[in-house]
Amino acid sequence: MREIMNYLYDGMLYPAKEEISGDPEYLEASKRQETLMSQLKDRLKDEEYKLVEEMCDCDLIVQDKMAFEFFRYGFCLGMTLMKEARECLEDTAKSVTYRKAAAVDEGPDGCEK
């Protein structure tokens, strides 16, 4: 865990900059996107193509913000799950300790000493 904290602190861990180059669906969509943009550039007037580029830039911003919110939500959900699991373990440990202590206070027949 200390290694991840060090990477975060030193700015060496930056998930948004990681590439997804191994995913075939991503590679196919990326190539298709390049082909479509090239076709639009050839078919549209410069002024129209600039509008398409501006729309794509806005779409990237929206997608980036959505990806961050999904990440943040998932991270918070995971941390909440860890907190609940820890509380559950602590409650179980208290219950087991209480049962052990109660058993010590009982005689062999199950009655209090």
N, C-alpha and C positions, 0 to 999 in steps of 0.2 A: 504494500500500500504506500509506503514511503516513496517508492520509485515513481508512482503515478503522481503523487503530490509534488515531487521535485520536477517532473516533466511539466506539470501545469504551472508551477511557480516560475520556471525558467522559460516558459513560452514555447516549449518544444512539442507540446501536445495540442494539436489544432485540428479536430475532426472535420471541420467544414472544408479543409483544404485537401483531405484525403481523396484519392481518385477511386472510382468504382470501375476501373478498366477491365476487370475480369468478368463482369456481368454481360453476357451476350445480348440480353434485351437492351441494356444501356448502350452498348456499342452500336447495335442496329438503329436505335432511335437517334443516336447522335449523328450517325452517317446520314440518315434520312433527313434530319433537320438541316444539315449542311447542304444537301442536294436541293431541298425545297427553298432555302434562302438564296441559293445560286440561281435557281429558276425564277424566283421573284425578282431578283436583281436584273436579270436579263429581260423580263417582260414588263416591268414597271418603269415609269418615268422616275428620275432621280428624286423628285419631290415626294412621290408616292412611296418609294422604297424607304426614304428617311422616316416616314410615318410607321412603316412596318418595323424598322429598327427601333424606333422609340417605343412602340408597343412591346417588342421583345425585351427591351431593357426594363420596362415597367413590370413585365411578367416575371423577370428574374428577381426583381426586388420583392414582389409579392410571394413568390415561391420560397425565397430565402427567409422571409419573415415567418411564413407558415412552417417551414422546416424547423426553425428555432423554437417556435411555440410547441410543436409536436415533441421536440427533444426535451424542452423544459417540462412539459406535462408528464412525459414518460419518466424523466428523472425524478420529479417530485413524487409520482406514483410509486416508483421503486423505493425511494427513501421512506415513504409512509408505510409501505409493506414491511420494510426492514424494521421500522420502529414497532409496528404491531407484532411482528414475530418475536422481537426482543422482549416486549411486554408480556407476551404469551409465555415465553420461556421463564421469565422471572416469576410470573404467577404460578406456573407449574412447579418451579423450584420451591416457592413459599409453601405451596400446598403439600408437597412431599415432605418438606421439613416439618410442617405442622403435624402431619400424620405420624411421622417418626417420633416426634416429641410426645404426642398423645399416646402412642403405643408404649413408650417408656413409662408413662404415668399409670398404665393399667397393669393389673395383676395378670397371672396366667389364665384366669377365667374370663378376662375381658372387662372386669370391674375395676373401678378406681382403687388404688392402694389406700 
